[in-house]
């Protein structure tokens, strides 16, 4: 921009530095800091999410933490994927086409082949009734969307460590 003129005034144009956002580190520093918060290297996670944008966000956040990831867009697809990809963690949207995330969670948590799988439920739904249903279906946690990725990573790490201690 140096050396050019502002058309309306004929004055020289000057490139000014962009103001920094107060209180927030740069985007690169934020993602590096988040990734370092909880190390989930090698943890096998199956994300069950029918919304492509939500799925991409979850994949990006968990990939930063080193997870081995697969995505299913329905409960039926998740059940088929679990046969080939023995996930340690299932991150499940409650509202899915066809079978609900609650039914999927119950099927997984009651199956002896997947009894050690950590299931975390996600939804825009709210209320104590939803939380009760999630707990009854065998999920270890219920997170409201949009999901706090740091909180999700802490929950995953905590429950995997607890299961490892009890094994």
C-alpha positions in Angstrom: 0.0 0.0 0.0 2.9 2.3 0.4 3.3 4.8 -2.4 -0.4 4.7 -3.4 -2.9 7.5 -3.0 -6.3 7.5 -1.4 -8.5 8.4 -4.4 -11.0 10.7 -2.6 -8.3 12.9 -1.0 -5.1 12.4 -3.0 -3.3 11.8 0.3 -0.7 9.0 0.6 -2.2 5.7 1.8 -0.6 4.1 4.8 -1.0 0.6 5.9 -1.7 0.7 9.6 -1.1 -2.3 11.9 -4.3 -4.1 12.8 -5.3 -3.6 16.4 -4.7 -6.6 18.7 -7.7 -8.3 20.3 -7.3 -7.6 24.0 -7.0 -10.5 26.3 -6.7 -13.1 23.5 -3.5 -14.6 22.3 -3.0 -15.0 18.6 -5.1 -17.7 16.9 -1.9 -19.8 16.4 -1.0 -19.5 20.1 -4.6 -20.2 21.2 -4.7 -23.5 19.2 -1.3 -24.5 20.4 -2.2 -23.8 24.0 -5.5 -25.7 23.7 -3.8 -28.7 22.1 -1.3 -28.8 25.0 -4.0 -28.7 27.6 -4.9 -32.4 27.4 -2.9 -35.0 25.5 -5.1 -37.6 24.0 -2.5 -39.1 21.6 -3.6 -42.4 20.2 -7.1 -42.4 21.8 -9.6 -43.9 19.4 -12.6 -41.7 19.1 -15.8 -42.3 17.1 -17.8 -39.1 16.6 -21.4 -39.7 15.8 -22.8 -36.4 14.4 -25.2 -35.8 11.6 -24.4 -32.1 11.2 -21.3 -31.7 8.9 -20.2 -28.5 10.5 -20.4 -29.8 14.1 -18.5 -33.0 13.0 -15.7 -30.9 11.4 -15.3 -28.8 14.5 -15.1 -31.8 16.8 -12.7 -33.5 14.4 -10.4 -30.5 14.3 -10.4 -30.0 18.1 -9.8 -33.7 18.9 -7.2 -34.0 16.1 -5.2 -31.2 17.7 -5.0 -33.4 20.8 -3.7 -36.4 18.9 -6.9 -38.6 18.7 -7.3 -41.3 16.1 -10.7 -40.3 14.7 -13.6 -41.7 12.7 -17.0 -40.0 12.0 -20.4 -41.6 11.6 -23.4 -39.6 10.5 -26.0 -41.9 12.0 -26.4 -44.4 14.8 -26.6 -47.3 12.3 -23.4 -46.2 10.7 -21.7 -45.9 14.1 -22.6 -49.5 15.0 -21.1 -50.7 11.7 -18.0 -48.5 12.2 -17.5 -50.0 15.7 -17.1 -53.4 14.2 -14.0 -52.3 12.3 -12.8 -49.5 14.6 -12.8 -50.4 18.2 -13.3 -46.9 19.6 -12.3 -46.2 23.2 -14.6 -43.1 23.2 -17.9 -42.4 21.5 -19.0 -38.8 21.2 -22.7 -38.9 20.3 -25.2 -36.3 19.3 -28.5 -37.2 20.8 -30.6 -36.1 17.9 -29.7 -38.3 14.9 -31.6 -39.4 11.8 -33.2 -42.9 12.4 -32.0 -44.3 15.7 -31.4 -41.7 18.5 -28.1 -41.1 20.2 -29.7 -42.3 23.5 -30.6 -45.7 22.0 -27.1 -46.0 20.4 -25.5 -45.2 23.8 -27.6 -47.8 25.5 -26.7 -50.4 22.9 -23.0 -49.7 23.2 -22.8 -49.5 27.0 -24.7 -52.7 27.5 -22.7 -54.7 24.9 -20.0 -56.7 26.6 -17.7 -56.1 23.6 -17.9 -52.3 24.3 -18.4 -52.2 28.0 -15.2 -50.1 28.5 -16.2 -47.6 25.9 -16.6 -44.0 27.3 -19.7 -42.5 25.9 -20.2 -38.7 25.9 -23.5 -37.2 24.8 -23.9 -33.9 23.0 -27.0 -31.9 22.2 -28.7 -28.5 21.8 -31.5 -30.1 24.0 -31.6 -28.8 27.5 -33.2 -29.7 30.8 -32.9 -32.1 33.7 -35.0 -34.7 32.0 -32.5 -34.9 29.2 -29.6 -35.2 31.6 -31.4 -38.0 33.5 -32.0 -39.9 30.2 -28.4 -39.5 29.2 -27.2 -40.9 32.5 -29.6 -43.8 32.3 -28.4 -44.6 28.8 -24.9 -45.2 30.2 -23.2 -41.9 29.1 -20.5 -40.5 31.4 -21.3 -36.9 30.6 -23.7 -34.6 28.8 -22.4 -31.5 27.1 -24.5 -28.7 25.5 -23.6 -27.5 22.1 -21.6 -25.6 21.1 -19.1 -27.9 22.9 -16.2 -26.6 25.0 -13.4 -28.7 23.4 -11.2 -28.3 26.5 -13.9 -29.6 28.7 -14.6 -32.5 26.4 -10.9 -33.4 26.3 -10.8 -33.3 30.1 -13.8 -35.5 30.5 -12.4 -38.1 28.0 -9.0 -38.1 29.8 -10.6 -38.4 33.2 -12.8 -41.3 32.3 -10.1 -43.2 30.4 -7.8 -42.9 33.4 -10.4 -44.0 35.8 -11.2 -47.1 33.7 -7.5 -47.9 33.3 -7.1 -47.7 37.2 -10.1 -50.0 37.6 -9.0 -52.6 35.0 
